[in-house]
Amino acid sequence: MSRPIIVAGMELRQLRAFVEVAEAGHFGHAAEHLHLTQPALTQRIQALERELGLQLLERNARGVRLAPSGTVLLPHARRLIQTEDQALGDLRAYLSGIIGRLRIAYQAAGDIPTAASLIAEYRQRFPAVEVDTVSGSSGPNLQLLEGHAVDLAFCLMPGVKPDGIASLIIRREEVGLAVRADHPLAEMDPVPVERLRGEPMGLPPANANPNLIGALRRWLVRHTGEELNVVSEDPTDLAMQTVAKSASAAILIVLRYAPMPPPDGIVYRSLSPAPLIEFGLAYRSDDPSPIVANMVQLTRERAGHDSSADPKNGELV
Protein backbone atom coordinates (compact mmCIF):
# COMPACT_ATOMS: atom_id res chain seq x y z
CA MET A 1 0.00 0.00 0.00
CA SER A 2 1.48 3.37 -1.03
CA ARG A 3 2.28 6.00 1.57
CA PRO A 4 -0.11 9.00 1.60
CA ILE A 5 1.31 12.20 0.08
CA ILE A 6 1.79 14.89 2.76
CA VAL A 7 2.01 18.63 2.04
CA ALA A 8 3.14 20.83 4.95
CA GLY A 9 1.65 18.38 7.45
CA MET A 10 -1.53 17.87 5.41
CA GLU A 11 -2.23 14.59 3.69
CA LEU A 12 -3.66 14.98 0.22
CA ARG A 13 -6.32 12.40 1.02
CA GLN A 14 -7.43 14.68 3.87
CA LEU A 15 -7.54 17.65 1.51
CA ARG A 16 -9.49 15.56 -0.99
CA ALA A 17 -12.00 14.71 1.73
CA PHE A 18 -12.27 18.39 2.70
CA VAL A 19 -12.88 19.50 -0.91
CA GLU A 20 -15.48 16.79 -1.44
CA VAL A 21 -17.44 17.79 1.67
CA ALA A 22 -17.16 21.49 0.84
CA GLU A 23 -18.51 20.94 -2.66
CA ALA A 24 -21.21 18.45 -1.68
CA GLY A 25 -22.29 20.39 1.41
CA HIS A 26 -23.09 17.07 3.04
CA PHE A 27 -20.97 14.43 4.77
CA GLY A 28 -23.12 11.52 3.63
CA HIS A 29 -23.01 12.46 -0.05
CA ALA A 30 -19.27 13.14 0.10
CA ALA A 31 -18.57 9.81 1.82
CA GLU A 32 -20.55 7.95 -0.83
CA HIS A 33 -18.64 9.66 -3.65
CA LEU A 34 -15.27 8.84 -2.03
CA HIS A 35 -16.34 5.26 -1.28
CA LEU A 36 -15.78 5.83 2.45
CA THR A 37 -17.93 5.31 5.49
CA GLN A 38 -19.18 8.53 7.02
CA PRO A 39 -17.19 7.98 10.26
CA ALA A 40 -13.99 7.45 8.23
CA LEU A 41 -14.63 10.67 6.31
CA THR A 42 -15.29 12.56 9.52
CA GLN A 43 -12.00 11.28 10.97
CA ARG A 44 -10.08 12.62 7.97
CA ILE A 45 -11.63 16.06 8.29
CA GLN A 46 -10.99 16.16 12.03
CA ALA A 47 -7.35 15.06 11.51
CA LEU A 48 -6.87 17.89 9.00
CA GLU A 49 -8.40 20.44 11.36
CA ARG A 50 -6.10 19.25 14.18
CA GLU A 51 -3.04 19.56 11.92
CA LEU A 52 -3.97 23.13 11.03
CA GLY A 53 -5.39 24.14 14.38
CA LEU A 54 -8.41 25.59 12.60
CA GLN A 55 -12.06 24.77 12.13
CA LEU A 56 -12.64 24.40 8.39
CA LEU A 57 -16.30 23.36 8.30
CA GLU A 58 -19.37 24.39 10.25
CA ARG A 59 -21.97 21.68 10.79
CA ASN A 60 -25.67 22.36 11.15
CA ALA A 61 -28.88 20.38 10.98
CA ARG A 62 -29.20 20.77 7.22
CA GLY A 63 -25.64 19.88 6.32
CA VAL A 64 -22.29 21.62 6.39
CA ARG A 65 -20.82 24.89 5.15
CA LEU A 66 -17.37 26.42 4.94
CA ALA A 67 -15.94 28.21 7.94
CA PRO A 68 -13.95 31.39 7.09
CA SER A 69 -10.65 29.48 7.27
CA GLY A 70 -12.15 26.79 5.02
CA THR A 71 -13.00 29.44 2.42
CA VAL A 72 -9.32 30.46 2.38
CA LEU A 73 -8.08 26.88 2.09
CA LEU A 74 -10.51 25.60 -0.55
CA PRO A 75 -8.93 27.03 -3.75
CA HIS A 76 -5.45 25.97 -2.64
CA ALA A 77 -6.69 22.49 -1.78
CA ARG A 78 -8.28 22.20 -5.22
CA ARG A 79 -5.01 23.16 -6.92
CA LEU A 80 -3.01 20.67 -4.85
CA ILE A 81 -5.43 17.88 -5.70
CA GLN A 82 -5.36 18.85 -9.37
CA THR A 83 -1.55 18.73 -9.29
CA GLU A 84 -1.62 15.29 -7.67
CA ASP A 85 -4.12 14.02 -10.25
CA GLN A 86 -1.96 15.35 -13.08
CA ALA A 87 1.18 13.82 -11.61
CA LEU A 88 -0.47 10.42 -11.14
CA GLY A 89 -1.96 10.62 -14.63
CA ASP A 90 1.45 11.39 -16.13
CA LEU A 91 3.01 8.50 -14.20
CA ARG A 92 0.32 6.13 -15.46
CA ALA A 93 0.93 7.39 -19.00
CA TYR A 94 4.68 6.86 -18.60
CA LEU A 95 4.14 3.33 -17.29
CA SER A 96 1.98 2.66 -20.34
CA GLY A 97 4.74 4.00 -22.59
CA ILE A 98 2.64 6.77 -24.11
CA ILE A 99 4.63 9.78 -22.92
CA GLY A 100 8.35 10.38 -22.47
CA ARG A 101 11.43 10.49 -24.66
CA LEU A 102 12.95 7.79 -26.88
CA ARG A 103 16.45 8.01 -28.40
CA ILE A 104 17.13 5.81 -31.43
CA ALA A 105 20.29 5.23 -33.47
CA TYR A 106 19.73 4.04 -37.03
CA GLN A 107 22.16 3.04 -39.76
CA ALA A 108 23.63 5.82 -41.86
CA ALA A 109 23.93 3.31 -44.73
CA GLY A 110 22.22 0.00 -45.30
CA ASP A 111 18.59 -0.74 -44.52
CA ILE A 112 17.40 2.80 -43.83
CA PRO A 113 13.81 2.19 -45.15
CA THR A 114 13.04 -0.45 -42.51
CA ALA A 115 14.17 1.77 -39.64
CA ALA A 116 12.42 4.80 -41.13
CA SER A 117 9.07 3.02 -41.51
CA LEU A 118 9.19 1.64 -37.96
CA ILE A 119 10.10 5.02 -36.45
CA ALA A 120 7.33 6.70 -38.46
CA GLU A 121 4.72 4.22 -37.26
CA TYR A 122 5.93 4.53 -33.67
CA ARG A 123 5.45 8.29 -33.87
CA GLN A 124 1.91 7.77 -35.17
CA ARG A 125 1.02 5.32 -32.41
CA PHE A 126 2.63 7.33 -29.60
CA PRO A 127 2.46 11.00 -30.63
CA ALA A 128 3.20 12.25 -27.10
CA VAL A 129 6.56 10.46 -27.00
CA GLU A 130 9.45 12.68 -28.08
CA VAL A 131 11.59 10.66 -30.50
CA ASP A 132 15.21 11.74 -31.07
CA THR A 133 17.27 10.04 -33.79
CA VAL A 134 20.94 9.85 -34.65
CA SER A 135 22.60 7.97 -37.52
CA GLY A 136 25.84 6.05 -37.65
CA SER A 137 27.34 2.71 -38.63
CA SER A 138 26.52 -0.39 -36.63
CA GLY A 139 29.57 -0.40 -34.35
CA PRO A 140 29.21 3.21 -33.16
CA ASN A 141 25.47 2.71 -32.78
CA LEU A 142 26.10 -0.19 -30.40
CA GLN A 143 28.63 1.90 -28.49
CA LEU A 144 26.03 4.65 -28.06
CA LEU A 145 23.60 2.05 -26.73
CA GLU A 146 26.12 0.55 -24.30
CA GLY A 147 27.02 4.06 -23.10
CA HIS A 148 23.36 4.94 -22.45
CA ALA A 149 23.50 7.73 -25.06
CA VAL A 150 20.58 6.09 -26.91
CA ASP A 151 17.84 3.66 -25.87
CA LEU A 152 17.67 1.57 -29.06
CA ALA A 153 19.98 0.92 -32.01
CA PHE A 154 19.37 -0.52 -35.47
CA CYS A 155 22.57 -2.36 -36.34
CA LEU A 156 24.33 -5.43 -37.69
CA MET A 157 25.41 -7.87 -34.96
CA PRO A 158 26.93 -11.33 -34.52
CA GLY A 159 24.84 -14.12 -33.05
CA VAL A 160 26.51 -13.72 -29.63
CA LYS A 161 25.69 -10.23 -28.33
CA PRO A 162 27.89 -8.03 -26.13
CA ASP A 163 27.21 -8.36 -22.41
CA GLY A 164 24.06 -6.53 -21.36
CA ILE A 165 22.71 -6.20 -24.91
CA ALA A 166 19.61 -7.95 -26.22
CA SER A 167 18.07 -7.65 -29.66
CA LEU A 168 15.07 -8.38 -31.79
CA ILE A 169 16.15 -9.90 -35.10
CA ILE A 170 14.67 -8.25 -38.18
CA ARG A 171 16.55 -10.39 -40.70
CA ARG A 172 19.77 -12.29 -41.24
CA GLU A 173 22.09 -10.75 -43.79
CA GLU A 174 24.38 -12.79 -46.02
CA VAL A 175 28.09 -11.97 -46.20
CA GLY A 176 29.68 -12.60 -49.59
CA LEU A 177 32.60 -11.55 -51.75
CA ALA A 178 33.34 -8.73 -54.16
CA VAL A 179 36.06 -9.63 -56.66
CA ARG A 180 37.28 -8.43 -60.03
CA ALA A 181 35.50 -10.21 -62.88
CA ASP A 182 38.73 -11.90 -64.02
CA HIS A 183 39.67 -13.09 -60.50
CA PRO A 184 39.87 -16.91 -60.22
CA LEU A 185 37.19 -16.88 -57.49
CA ALA A 186 34.79 -15.15 -59.90
CA GLU A 187 34.52 -18.41 -61.82
CA MET A 188 32.62 -19.99 -58.91
CA ASP A 189 29.23 -19.13 -57.43
CA PRO A 190 28.95 -19.95 -54.65
CA VAL A 191 32.59 -19.97 -53.61
CA PRO A 192 33.45 -22.78 -51.15
CA VAL A 193 34.74 -21.10 -48.01
CA GLU A 194 37.77 -23.39 -47.86
CA ARG A 195 38.94 -21.83 -51.15
CA LEU A 196 39.68 -18.67 -49.17
CA ARG A 197 42.56 -20.45 -47.41
CA GLY A 198 45.63 -18.31 -48.02
CA GLU A 199 43.71 -16.01 -50.38
CA PRO A 200 44.48 -12.27 -50.00
CA MET A 201 41.39 -10.74 -48.44
CA GLY A 202 40.00 -7.34 -47.53
CA LEU A 203 37.95 -6.85 -44.38
CA PRO A 204 36.18 -3.80 -42.97
CA PRO A 205 38.16 -1.97 -40.23
CA ALA A 206 37.95 -3.89 -36.95
CA ASN A 207 37.12 -0.73 -34.99
CA ALA A 208 34.03 -0.14 -37.14
CA ASN A 209 32.24 -3.00 -35.38
CA PRO A 210 34.67 -4.95 -33.15
CA ASN A 211 32.24 -7.67 -32.01
CA LEU A 212 30.95 -8.38 -35.51
CA ILE A 213 34.29 -8.27 -37.35
CA GLY A 214 35.88 -10.41 -34.65
CA ALA A 215 33.12 -13.01 -34.90
CA LEU A 216 33.35 -13.05 -38.70
CA ARG A 217 37.14 -13.57 -38.60
CA ARG A 218 36.77 -16.47 -36.14
CA TRP A 219 34.12 -18.06 -38.36
CA LEU A 220 36.38 -17.86 -41.42
CA VAL A 221 39.38 -19.24 -39.51
CA ARG A 222 37.27 -22.15 -38.31
CA HIS A 223 36.20 -22.99 -41.88
CA THR A 224 39.52 -22.38 -43.64
CA GLY A 225 41.63 -24.04 -40.96
CA GLU A 226 44.24 -21.28 -40.77
CA GLU A 227 44.70 -17.60 -40.03
CA LEU A 228 43.38 -15.23 -42.68
CA ASN A 229 45.64 -13.52 -45.19
CA VAL A 230 44.22 -10.02 -44.59
CA VAL A 231 45.87 -7.43 -46.86
CA SER A 232 43.53 -4.51 -46.24
CA GLU A 233 41.14 -3.22 -43.61
CA ASP A 234 39.31 -0.46 -45.42
CA PRO A 235 35.68 0.66 -45.55
CA THR A 236 33.75 -1.34 -48.15
CA ASP A 237 33.24 1.47 -50.67
CA LEU A 238 36.96 2.34 -50.64
CA ALA A 239 38.07 -1.30 -50.73
CA MET A 240 35.82 -2.03 -53.69
CA GLN A 241 37.35 0.79 -55.73
CA THR A 242 40.96 0.03 -54.78
CA VAL A 243 41.71 -3.46 -53.49
CA ALA A 244 39.06 -5.39 -55.44
CA LYS A 245 39.54 -3.45 -58.70
CA SER A 246 43.26 -4.06 -58.59
CA ALA A 247 42.62 -7.81 -58.31
CA SER A 248 44.96 -7.89 -55.30
CA ALA A 249 42.28 -9.30 -52.98
CA ALA A 250 38.71 -10.47 -52.56
CA ILE A 251 36.79 -8.28 -50.14
CA LEU A 252 34.03 -9.35 -47.77
CA ILE A 253 30.74 -7.47 -48.15
CA VAL A 254 27.17 -7.61 -46.88
CA LEU A 255 25.48 -8.57 -50.14
CA ARG A 256 22.24 -6.67 -49.56
CA TYR A 257 24.16 -3.47 -48.85
CA ALA A 258 26.50 -3.72 -51.85
CA PRO A 259 26.04 -1.12 -54.63
CA MET A 260 23.77 -2.26 -57.47
CA PRO A 261 24.77 -2.60 -60.19
CA PRO A 262 28.33 -3.45 -59.09
CA PRO A 263 31.12 -1.05 -60.02
CA ASP A 264 32.57 -1.66 -63.49
CA GLY A 265 34.67 -4.79 -63.56
CA ILE A 266 33.45 -6.07 -60.14
CA VAL A 267 31.21 -9.08 -59.51
CA TYR A 268 29.60 -10.40 -56.34
CA ARG A 269 29.75 -14.00 -55.23
CA SER A 270 28.10 -15.95 -52.43
CA LEU A 271 30.00 -18.24 -50.09
CA SER A 272 29.20 -21.82 -49.15
CA PRO A 273 28.34 -22.19 -46.37
CA ALA A 274 27.03 -18.63 -46.31
CA PRO A 275 28.04 -16.62 -43.24
CA LEU A 276 25.01 -14.84 -41.79
CA ILE A 277 24.95 -11.82 -39.50
CA GLU A 278 21.92 -10.37 -37.78
CA PHE A 279 20.33 -7.04 -38.57
CA GLY A 280 18.06 -6.06 -35.74
CA LEU A 281 16.93 -3.65 -33.08
CA ALA A 282 19.28 -3.75 -30.09
CA TYR A 283 18.46 -2.57 -26.58
CA ARG A 284 19.91 -2.89 -23.09
CA SER A 285 18.64 -6.07 -21.47
CA ASP A 286 18.25 -4.36 -18.08
CA ASP A 287 16.25 -1.40 -19.43
CA PRO A 288 12.77 -1.49 -17.82
CA SER A 289 11.39 1.41 -19.88
CA PRO A 290 7.86 0.79 -21.22
CA ILE A 291 8.64 3.29 -23.99
CA VAL A 292 11.44 1.02 -25.20
CA ALA A 293 9.24 -2.06 -24.78
CA ASN A 294 6.58 -0.50 -27.03
CA MET A 295 9.12 0.07 -29.83
CA VAL A 296 10.41 -3.49 -29.50
CA GLN A 297 6.84 -4.83 -29.66
CA LEU A 298 6.05 -2.70 -32.72
CA THR A 299 9.17 -4.03 -34.44
CA ARG A 300 8.19 -7.59 -33.53
CA GLU A 301 4.75 -7.05 -35.09
CA ARG A 302 5.90 -5.30 -38.26
CA ALA A 303 9.36 -6.62 -39.04
CA GLY A 304 10.06 -9.72 -36.98
CA HIS A 305 12.52 -12.22 -38.43
CA ASP A 306 11.24 -14.83 -40.89
CA SER A 307 13.75 -17.69 -40.87
CA SER A 308 12.37 -19.07 -44.15
CA ALA A 309 14.11 -16.18 -45.92
CA ASP A 310 17.56 -17.31 -44.73
CA PRO A 311 19.86 -19.01 -47.25
CA LYS A 312 19.50 -22.79 -46.99
CA ASN A 313 23.25 -23.25 -46.54
CA GLY A 314 23.60 -20.33 -44.13
CA GLU A 315 25.45 -20.38 -40.81
CA LEU A 316 25.07 -17.72 -38.15
CA VAL A 317 28.38 -15.98 -37.41
N, C-alpha and C positions, 0 to 999 in steps of 0.2 A: 504494500500500500504506500503510495507516494506521500511525502511530507507536505503539509499545507504550506502555501506561500504566505510569508508574513511581511507586511510593510509597516515599518515604524511601530511594531508591537501589535499591529492589527492583522489578523488572518484574512485573506481574501474571501474565504468562505463565509466569514462573519460579515464582511462588507456586502457580499452577495445576498446574504440573508436580510441585511438591513435595507438594501435597495429594493428587494422583492416586497418586503412588508410596506415600505414607504409608497411604492407604486400601487400595490393592491389595496392598501388601507385596511387590511384585515389579516390577522395572523393565520386564520384557518385557510383562506384562499392561498396565501403565500406558501404555507407549509405543503399544501397539495401540489402546487406548481413545482416546488423544489424536491418533491418526493421525500419529505421529512414528516415526522410526527410533530404535532404542535408543541409538545414539551421540548423536543430537541431544538426546534426553531427558536423558542423562547430562550433556551440556554445560550444559544449563539448570540442573540441580541444582548442578553445580560452580560455575557463575557466581554463583548465589544464595549459596552458602556462602562464596565469596570476598568478595562484597559485605558479608556480615555478619561475616566473620571467625570463623565457627562451623561446627562439623560438625553437620549436621541429621539425617543418616541414618547408620546403621551397617549395613554390608553383611556378609553371611555366606553360607555355601554354600547355605543353603536360601532365601535371599531378602534382605529388608531390613527393618529395624525402626527406630523413632524413637530418635534420641539424646536425652538430656535437654533440650538446647536446642530440638530439633525438637518435643518435647512441649509446650513453652511456646509456640512459634510457631504450631502447627497450628490452634487455635481462632481466632486472629486472622486467619490466612491464609484460613480458611473464610469469615469474615465479610467480608473484603475482596473475595473472589471473588463472594460473594453480592451485595454492593453493586454490583460491576461488572456482573454479570448483570442486576440490576434496572435499572440505569441504561441499559444497552444495550437492554433490553426496552422501557423507556419511550420511548427515542428511536425505536425501530422503530415503536412504536404511534403516536407523534407523526407520523412520516413517512407512516404509513398514514392519518392523519387520524382516529384513533379515540380519542385523548385530547387534552385541551387546553381552551381557552376560546374561544368564538365570541360576538362582540358584533353584534347585529342591530338596525337601526332599521326599524320598520314604520310604515305610515301611520296617523295618529290618526283619519282619516276617509277613506272611499273603500273600496277592496277589502280590508277586514280579513280576511274569510274565507279568501282565497287564501293570504295570508301566514301566518295562523294554522295552516292545515292543513299547509303545508310545514314550518313550525317544529316542529309536533307530530310529524310523521313523521321529521324529522331527529333529534329527541330519542329516538325509538324505535329508530332505526337505530344511533345513536351515543350510548348512555346514559352513557358515561364523559366525554363532552365537556360542559363547563359552558357553558350557553347563557344569555347576558344579553340582555335586550331593552329597547328604549326606543322610545317612539312620538312622532311629530311629523309635520308636513306635509312634502311632498316636498323643498322647498328646504332647510330646516334639516337634513333627513336627509342630503342630499347634502353639506352643509357638514360634518356630523359625519364622513362618510366621508372627505372630502378632508383633514380635520384629524386623521385616524387615531384618532378617538374611537370609531368602530365599524368593523367589518370588512366589513359588507354593509348595503345599504339598499334597501328596497322604496320605489319612488318613480316619479313621472311625470317624463319627460325628453323633450327634443327629439331629433330624429334625430342631430344632431351633438353628441357628448358633450363635457363639459369635459375639458381636458387631463389625462391620467393616469387617466381613468375609463373602464371598460368595463362592459358590461351584457349580461344575458341577457333578451331580450324575452319577456314573458309574454303580452301582448296590445297591440294598438293601440286607443287610446281616441279616440272621436269628439268633437270640440269643436263645440257648437252654440250656439243662442241661447235666452235666456229673455226673453219680451216680454209686455206686457199683452195680453189677448185682443182688445182693440179697437185695438191698434197696427197701422199699415198693413202691417208685415212679417209679422204673424200671418196675413194672407190667403194667404201663400205657404208651401209646404212641398214641397221644400226652397227655401230662400231663396238666389238667386244671389249669390255673394259680392260681385259688383260693385255690388249694390244697397246695400251698406254704405258706399259712397262718400259722405262728408259726414254720414253718419248719427251722431247722438250715441250713444256706446257706453260701456259700463262694462267695465273689465278688473279682474282680481285685482291686488292690490298687486305692483309689480315686485319688491320685496325678498322676497316670499314664495317666489319661485323665479326668480331673475334670468335664468338661461339659457333656461328654458322660455318665460317671458313675453316675453323679447326675441325669441326665434325666432318666436313666434306673431305678434307685432306686425310683424316683417319680412315674414312670409308674407302677412298681410292687406294691407300696403302694396303688395306686389308685385302682388296680385290686384285691388286697388281703384285703383291708379295714383296715389294721393296719401296724404299723411299722415292718420292716423286722427283723428277728432274725439272724443277721449277726454274724457268729462265726469266720470267717477268712477273711482277705483281702490280699491275696497272688497272685503273678503272676500265670497265668493259668497252666503252666507246673508244677510248684511246688505244687499248690493246687491239681492237679489231682493225683499226686503221694503220697500226704500226707492226705489231708482232705477227698477227695473222696474215696480213697482206704481204709481208716479207717472206712468208713460208717458213719462218724460223721456229714456229711453235703452233700448236693447237691451243686455243683458249677455251676455258670453261665459261658457259653462259647459261642463264635461265632462258629457256627457249621461248617462253611466252613473251618475255620482255625484250627479246632481240629485235632490232630494226627490221621492218618488212617493207619492201623486199630487201634482201641482204645487200650490203655494199658491193660494188662491182668486184668480181673476182672471188667473192667469199661465198661459201656454202655452209649450211648448218647440218649437223648429223646428230642423231640420237645415240645413246649408249645402251649397252645390254650387259648386265641389268641396268635399268635406268635409275640413277640416283634421284630421289625425291626430297624436296624440302617443303616445309609448311608455310603457307601464307595465311595469316590469321590476325585476330584481334587479341592482343596481349594485355594483361592487367595484373596488378599485384594480388597474389593469392590471399593476403591478409587484409585486403581493402573491404570494409563492410558497407561501403556507400551504396544506398539503393539507387542513386543516380547512375552509377557505373553498372549495377546489376541490370537496370532497364536497357542500357545500350547493348550489353552482352545478350540479353534475351531477344532484343530486336534483331541482332545479327544472327542469332540462332534460327529465328523464324524466317528471315529473308535470304540468308546466304550461308547456311550451315553446310558443312562438307558432305559431298556425295561421293562415296568411295568408288562407285561404279565408273566414275570419270578418270580414275587413276590408270596409268599404263599397266597392262597386265604383267609386265616383267619388272615393275618398279620395286625399289627398295627404299625405305625411309632412311635418310641420312641421320 
